[in-house]
Amino acid sequence: MAEPILEVRGLVKHYPLTQGILFKKQVGAVKAVDGVDFDLGQGETLGIVGESGCGKSTVAKMLVHLERPTAGTIRYKGEDITSLSAKALKAVRRNIQMVFQDPYTSLNPRMTVGDIIGEPYDIHPEVAPKGDRRRRVQDLLDVVGLNPEYINRYPHQFSGGQRQRIGIARGLALRPEVIVADEPVSALDVSVQAQVINLLDRLQNDFDLSYIFIAHDLSIVRHISDRVGVMYLGRIVEIGRDSEIYDHPTHPYTQALLSAVPVPDPEAREHRERIILAGDVPSPTNVPSGCRFRTRCWKAQERCAVEVPVLAVPPHLSTVKGPAAHDSACHFAEEKHVVPTEAEQ
C-alpha cells in the first residue's frame, strides 16, 4: 500500500463511571475502544465489522472528532490531528466527512434539502461563493441520483433510501478525501441497500474517495471493501485483505462470525461447520485479562489469561506464504475454512 492517507495508532476511548451527586468519584470506566491500530490508503475502502457494542461507531466518531480520544493518535497525511485547536480542526474536518447510520434522525426536519446539503458552505464559505451554492447543491442531488428540482423539499417527503442519498450528498459537499460511513445501509430495505452500496462504489471512483465503512453485515462489507478489520470488545482482532479474512480467517472470533453467514446453496450449507460461541460478550467495564475473547474461545489455554496477543502475523504462520499470513491477535491462530468461496457459492 502507498503512503496511507489516515494512520491510527493506539486509539483509546474510555468513558468514566462516577459515583455520587455533589462530589463525584470515578469508580471505573467503560472501555469502548481500547487500543486500535489501522491504516487507510488513498482510494481504499477499509471495512470494520463486529458485534453491536464492540466500539465500531466510537472509532468513527473519533475519526471525525465528534468524540475526543482518551489516548492514541490519528494522523491525516502525516499530520497528527488528535489534539488540534478548533481553528486548525475546522480545516481538517473539511477533508474527513461522515455519513450517519440513521437517515431519519440525521437530517434536520425543519430544513429543506437545499439548506441541509448547502449548510457546509456556510461553515466553509471559501469552498463555494454564495451566488453559486444553489447550482452546486443541485449538481450534488443529481450526482447521488435525486431530481435537482427536489431542492426545496423537506426530509419527510423522501423515503429512507432517498434520505440516505441526501446524507451522502451532504458528505460530498466539501469534496472530502475521506468519508467515514457508519452503518449507512443498516436502516434500509435490502433492495435499497444494494442501490446505496453501488452509489458509494461509483462515487469512490468518480471523486477518488477513501472510505472507512462500518457495518455488521458481512456480505455487504465483502462487496465494498478492499481490506477488512474485525473488532471485538474495543480492539481489532484480525485485519487483512477481504479475500484473506473471508476465505482464510485465522482468528477464532472471525471464524465464528463467518460460520453464521447465510449460504443460499443447501449442499454447501450441509458441509459447513457452524461455530456456536459459549456465553455472552463480557462487559466493557470489566474486560477479561489477557485475550479478551478467551472467555468464549474453544482454544483458550492458560497463556491466554495472562498474555495479551499482539495484532501481527502469528510467528507460526509468518513462514507460510499465502493469504493465511495476515495480522491476527491470537496465540493459536490457524486457518480454518468456514464458508464457501464465491466460486463455490
C-alpha positions, 0 to 999 in steps of 0.5 A, spaced: 500 500 500 502 507 498 503 512 503 496 511 507 492 517 507 489 516 515 494 512 520 491 510 527 495 508 532 493 506 539 486 509 539 483 509 546 476 511 548 474 510 555 468 513 558 468 514 566 463 511 571 462 516 577 459 515 583 455 520 587 451 527 586 455 533 589 462 530 589 463 525 584 468 519 584 470 515 578 469 508 580 471 505 573 470 506 566 467 503 560 472 501 555 469 502 548 475 502 544 481 500 547 487 500 543 486 500 535 491 500 530 489 501 522 491 504 516 487 507 510 490 508 503 488 513 498 482 510 494 481 504 499 475 502 502 477 499 509 471 495 512 470 494 520 465 489 522 463 486 529 458 485 534 453 491 536 457 494 542 464 492 540 466 500 539 465 500 531 461 507 531 466 510 537 472 509 532 468 513 527 466 518 531 473 519 533 475 519 526 471 525 525 472 528 532 465 528 534 468 524 540 475 526 543 480 520 544 482 518 551 489 516 548 492 514 541 493 518 535 490 519 528 494 522 523 491 525 516 497 525 511 502 525 516 499 530 520 497 528 527 490 531 528 488 528 535 489 534 539 488 540 534 485 547 536 478 548 533 481 553 528 486 548 525 480 542 526 475 546 522 480 545 516 481 538 517 474 536 518 473 539 511 477 533 508 474 527 513 466 527 512 461 522 515 455 519 513 450 517 519 447 510 520 440 513 521 437 517 515 431 519 519 434 522 525 440 525 521 437 530 517 434 536 520 426 536 519 425 543 519 430 544 513 429 543 506 434 539 502 437 545 499 439 548 506 441 541 509 446 539 503 448 547 502 449 548 510 457 546 509 458 552 505 456 556 510 461 553 515 466 553 509 464 559 505 471 559 501 469 552 498 463 555 494 461 563 493 454 564 495 451 566 488 453 559 486 451 554 492 444 553 489 447 550 482 452 546 486 447 543 491 443 541 485 449 538 481 450 534 488 442 531 488 443 529 481 450 526 482 447 521 488 441 520 483 435 525 486 431 530 481 435 537 482 428 540 482 427 536 489 431 542 492 426 545 496 423 539 499 423 537 506 426 530 509 419 527 510 417 527 503 423 522 501 423 515 503 429 512 507 433 510 501 432 517 498 434 520 505 440 516 505 442 519 498 441 526 501 446 524 507 451 522 502 450 528 498 451 532 504 458 528 505 460 530 498 459 537 499 466 539 501 469 534 496 472 530 502 478 525 501 475 521 506 468 519 508 467 515 514 460 511 513 457 508 519 452 503 518 449 507 512 445 501 509 443 498 516 436 502 516 434 500 509 430 495 505 435 490 502 433 492 495 435 499 497 441 497 500 444 494 494 442 501 490 446 505 496 452 500 496 453 501 488 452 509 489 458 509 494 462 504 489 461 509 483 462 515 487 469 512 490 471 512 483 468 518 480 471 523 486 477 518 488 474 517 495 477 513 501 472 510 505 472 507 512 465 503 512 462 500 518 457 495 518 455 488 521 453 485 515 458 481 512 456 480 505 455 487 504 462 489 507 465 483 502 462 487 496 465 494 498 471 493 501 478 492 499 481 490 506 477 488 512 478 489 520 474 485 525 473 488 532 471 485 538 470 488 545 474 495 543 480 492 539 481 489 532 482 482 532 484 480 525 485 485 519 487 483 512 485 483 505 477 481 504 479 475 500 484 473 506 479 474 512 473 471 508 476 465 505 482 464 510 480 467 517 485 465 522 482 468 528 477 464 532 472 470 533 472 471 525 471 464 524 465 464 528 462 470 525 463 467 518 460 460 520 453 464 521 453 467 514 447 465 510 449 460 504 443 460 499 446 453 496 443 447 501 449 442 499 454 447 501 450 449 507 450 441 509 458 441 509 459 447 513 461 447 520 457 452 524 461 455 530 456 456 536 460 461 541 459 459 549 456 465 553 455 472 552 460 478 550 463 480 557 462 487 559 466 493 557 467 495 564 470 489 566 474 486 560 477 479 561 485 479 562 489 477 557 485 475 550 479 478 551 475 473 547 478 467 551 472 467 555 468 464 549 474 461 545 474 453 544 482 454 544 483 458 550 489 455 554 492 458 560 497 463 556 491 466 554 489 469 561 495 472 562 498 474 555 495 479 551 496 477 543 499 482 539 495 484 532 501 481 527 502 475 523 502 469 528 510 467 528 507 460 526 504 462 520 509 468 518 513 462 514 507 460 510 506 464 504 499 465 502 493 469 504 493 465 511 499 470 513 495 476 515 495 480 522 491 476 527 491 477 535 491 470 537 496 465 540 493 459 536 491 462 530 490 457 524 486 457 518 480 454 518 475 454 512 468 456 514 464 458 508 464 457 501 468 461 496 464 465 491 466 460 486 463 455 490 457 459 492 
